[in-house]
Amino acid sequence: MAQLLVIEDDARIRTALLRALTDLGHAVSSAPTAMAGLQQAIDGRPDLVVLDLGLPDLDGSELLRMLRAVSRVPVIVATARDDDPSMVAALDAGADDYVVKPYSAIQLDARIRAVLRRAADTEVAETPVEVGRLVIRPRGRTVELDGVPVDLTPKEFDLLAFLAARAGEVVTKKELLTEVWRQPYGGSDKTVDVHLSWLRRKLGESAQEPRYLHTVRGVGVKLLAP
């Protein structure tokens, strides 16, 4: 269940949103003004904010800039403004999505779930992955082994990061070609084999004496702590 904050000055719309979003399984609080909404966003730490731009005390775009200065909470702008400049300004100010009134609660709920999924994926992607003494930092695209930086090419990093995200699982070469190289599987494993060989060398191991990268004959490869 997501904790939502609706910042909307129209009492009729605000009440309808609270009822509909609650019925859809969310916990919802609301604020009728920009400053009240900013305070609630800071104090209540919601999972997502639904923000109207036409607020009585401060324009929603300005509130969004203020909010972005202190919080990374996802924000969906829900407004009657359907012109391109307003949309561009809101997105540039840090909005994660933009929906124009009138909209259905089901449509807004779908956008809420999509934004929350993207936020969750980003949070995971920013978290360092540790496998034994191997540390992969997806956001910075850096790797350390035993505290020493490992210099990888972009594709070597992509390969290692994909395996690290599924550490302990056997990943097939077909999956690697599809997910890392974005290629349909054509029966040739040479691209994967060559990059695995380069990666092993940089990790100080070999196929015959593996530490982290273990070949599962006839199936694929898996990343394990020594």
KAFEN-V147572 format. One line per field, one symbol per residue. ss: DSSP state (a for helix, b for strand, c for the rest). psi: psi as a letter, one per 30 degrees, with the letter a starting at -180 (. if undefined). burial: + if it has 16 or more other ideal C-beta (glycine too) atoms within 10 Angstrom, else -. Layout:
# KAFEN-V147572
ss->???
psi->???
burial->???
This chain:
# KAFEN-V147572
ss->ccbbbbbcccaaaaaaaaaaaaacccbbbbbccaaaaaaaaaaacccbbbbccccccccaaaaaaaaaaacccbbbbbbccccaaaaaaaaaacccbbbbccccaaaaaaaaaaaaaaaaaaaaaaccbbbccbbbbccccbbbbccbbccccaaaaaaaaaaaacccccbbaaaaaaaccccccccccaaaaaaaaaaaaaccccccccccbbbbcccbbbbccc
psi->kkjkkjjkfjeeeeeeeeeeeefgglkkllkfleeeeeeeeeefilfkkjkkeilffkkeeeeeeeeffflgkkkjkjlfjgleeeeeeeeffgkflkkkkklleeeeeeeeeeeeeeeeeeeeffkkkkjbgkkkjeefhlkkjhgkkkjlleeeeeeeeeeefhkfkkklfeeeeeeefhkkjgfkgeeeeeeeeeeeefghaleeikeejkkjkfebllklk.
burial->-+-++++++---++--++-++--+-+-+-+++++--++-++----++++++++-+----++-++-++---+-+++++++-+----++-++--+++++++--------++-++--++--+---------+-+--+++++----+-+----+-+---++++++-+++-+---+++++++--+--------+-++--++--++--+-+----++++-+----++++---
